[in-house]
Amino acid sequence: MTTVIMRTTARVIVPIILVVAVTLFVEGHNLPGGGFIGGVLTTTAFAVIYLAFGLDFLERGVLGRDVEPGKEPSRDRVVVAYRRLFEYGLAIAVLSGLVPLLFDRPFLTQTFVEFEGVPIYDHVELASAVAFDLGVYCVVVGGLLTILSVVGAE
Amino acid sequence: MTPESSIVLAAVVLPFLVAGLTPLLYRALGERVGYAGAAVAALCFGLLATQYGTEGIVEVAWIPSLEIALQFYVDGWGLLFASLASGIGTLIFLYSPSYMHGETGLARFYTALLAFMGSIVGVALAANLIAIFVFWELTSLCSFVLIGHHTGDEDSQYAARMAMFVTVGGGLFLLVGFLLLSIVAGDVLGPAAAFDLTAMLENPDAMESGLRDRGFFLPVLGLLAIGAGTKSAQVPVHFWLPNAMAAPTPVSAFLHSATMVKVGVYFLGRVRPLLVGVEWLLLFATVGLATMTVCALLAVAATDIKELLAYSTASHLGLMVAGFGFTSIYGAETGVFHLLNHALFKAALFLIAGIVAHEAGSRKLSELGGLRRDLPITAAMTVVVALSMGGIPPFNGFYSKELLFEAALEASHYHDIGALGWIYPAVAVFGSIFTVLYSLRFLSLFFGERPEELGEIHRPAIPLVAAPAVLTVLAAVVSVDPELAVRAAVQSGVDATAVDPHEMHVGLPTEYSTPVGMSAVAIVGGLVAYPFYDRLHTGIQTIPRAVPPASPSWWYGSLVDVLPRAGAGLAARVHNGLLRTYATWTLAATAAFALAGFAATGMISATGLGFEIPIAVALVLVVAVAAGLAVATSETHVAGVLTLSILGFMVAIFYILASAPDLALTQLVVETLVLLIFLLVIEEIPEFDESLGRTARDAVLSVAVGATVFVTVLVATDSRPGGTTDVARYYATRAVPEGGGTNIVNVTLVDFRGFDTLGELAVVALAAISILTLIVMRSSRGIEPGTESGPETEATDGGDDE
């Protein structure tokens, strides 16, 4: 898979995929998208990187760290980071659900506020569900990437 | 008078609270923690005693949205049982430190014992079906810990498992019975009374007609009978109780006299006004008398003093069940009065057995005898309680057994039961002969010749004698003045368990009546047969040897033997390490259960499908079908994966055409990811296996899964393309005002059904963790990579989550 065509294409499309993924995540509340789709799309971008450049590329090429050969895949620093990502994601989702309890509302109650006349955007709406959605995003990205990298390393 | 809610709650909660603190107390007090337990039990008893004479409901909201409350109903019957549990509990706690001196695991022992007592008090007072069930199962759990106290001992563990298996299993039947009851109560008495046993007992006629109208009467009766019968060791599950004597003697005394084994009997008394009738009579009188007779025979065959007492307990439980089974007032009187009498004499007998075993060092009947010279006080106590157990006048057991004879005779006056009208009294007398026999045998431990080989016997410590002495005195008081016990406790219990309560009188008979004659036959029969005791003993023992199924635990034993072997065989078939086997079984089982469920509930019906399909959709579907065929016929993995993704993309386009952009987007993204992952691992997938049988199996399986999905969609969407359901309208109208988003799908996911989404997140996280674990485990064990199942699992995950 690590052909020149693949690598060249990957260089171009991975940033586009990531931007689209973030857009999907942010727009999720009003347009098609959301944490889950954004998360899966982000994972896709990483999968393309893995396919085109190999599993160690992230550590060596992007983070500039040396790869320790012969290490257990589950102890790999990148895998640990992914694992943390989905752990934090789950924590964010649960904590965002717990916040309403402070205001005497049921678990996972969501609300929203709207701001008018903001520069450039004019109308901005902030939903508390974004925090929960961020949790979804993190869990999906972290979980899928953990699986992908661990299985890929085999 | 209404009960004081704080006092009742304290009496139930206190034992659990102190049970939680017991490990800490044990560190501070050491073995004396038993006396702290005694203080708690005495306090409980005192708290309950202050509520004497009150009646009413105490309520604490528990799960208000389901109408489940921690309801306690205080009345004479509940108080009698709860006081027995806490009162005898006090004595057991006083007795334990001396008996358990030097044993290990005492912190756990006392914790479990306290929790056990608390659960029994809870069952006795709980009025909400769910609360009853929780306490009911708690008693099983605690008894499991207590019976298995000697954790290093195989027999002890076997007995604990057996008790757990039987009583918790029976509890599940009870749960189903409760749910049926609550369905009917919810309909008949209103949703607030769905789990409220008190409300049901106040309207027995409405409940009975409600149960009969729905055809639930017999199922409920049967389910409750299984629950109560397993708990109270009725035939044919009477085998667990004698095994439970593997527990330390204080536990046996508690378990067999005042607590768990009586819970079933107690509960039968509780629901008796609700379900009593001719079916009730036939079921419980038969089961009870059968248990009484069979277990009395087995008690005669026993070789160990605790075994003798254990079978006699089961036999007496049968007597109580039979008592409650008879529909007349005498039946209720038998059940309530014997519950009290049995608790007094059986607890004392077990404690005496503990003294004998502790001081003489043996529990074998054949090795013991003539102990009265060494243990004079114990011998004197035994005379009272053993004769009471045998139903010899004027001891207390006599009065309640007399009531059973009366009830058995009366049965045919109330219902037309044919020959059973005289079989019941005959069986009752027959069983009683053996009751007399084994009671005399127990008494003979203290009389007659002292065997040579019996070594020196120490005097028991004071606490060891004090506890049974208190019980013996109480039994003696009831023997001398039964009317006192009736006025103090039994009458109010009878009021709660009888359909037509009226004033109860007991006393020594002054003139001849049929029950007196029956008692005379039983006692004289016992006395005449006593010289042949050894012959009877060996005779009964040979029966199970000749006919294995007649042995008490034969069914359990064979079941326990067969299950692991069958389980291992099944596991080898279903769980053989090949992913395709797992997939086959999982998919086939899911499809079978789903289709069977739809068929059973009559959801599958001929539905007219409108085939108004736009050209665009038709084209997409044709391409999808073509791709599906191509997947099936593809030669290589790469071709298969690529054609499979054509199918997936067509589905995505179909979603777009059906105006579901969110779904389409998800499908596209997941499809892309799956394709990439397949490409990543494609070299690892083993070659196709083209055998005809496997192809046929796969074809059948695919058709079944397809049919299941099709039918499910048809049923779940109510097969109305284009129409909107209430649910859909609800979300559509609420999305913007309540969620603040115009994308209904996402608003539903994060605002309205956030809990579902959270569950899915947990699934993704779990999948990741389990794959991580699998691979770590494999590399730590050094197994070579071979049949890897990662990517497929992951692919299904992605699909499932949307």
Interface residues (C-beta under 8 A of the other chain):
Chain A: M1 L24 G28 H29 N30 L31 P32 G33 G34 G35 F36 I37 V40 L41 T43 T44 A47 V48 Y50 L51 E72 P73 S74 V79 R83 F86 E87 G89 L90 A93 V94 G97 F107 L108 Q110 T111 F112 E114 E125 A127 A129 F132 D133 G135 V136 V139 V140 G142 G143 L144 T146 I147 L148 V150 V151 G152 E154
Chain B: P661 D662 A664 L665 T666 V669 V670 T672 L673 L676 I677 L679 L680 V681 E684 G739 G740 G741 T742 N743 V745 N746 V747 L749 V750 D751 G754 F755 T757 L758 L761 A762 V764 A765 A767 A768 I771 L772 I775 V776 S779 P785 E788 G790 P791 E794 G798 D801 E802
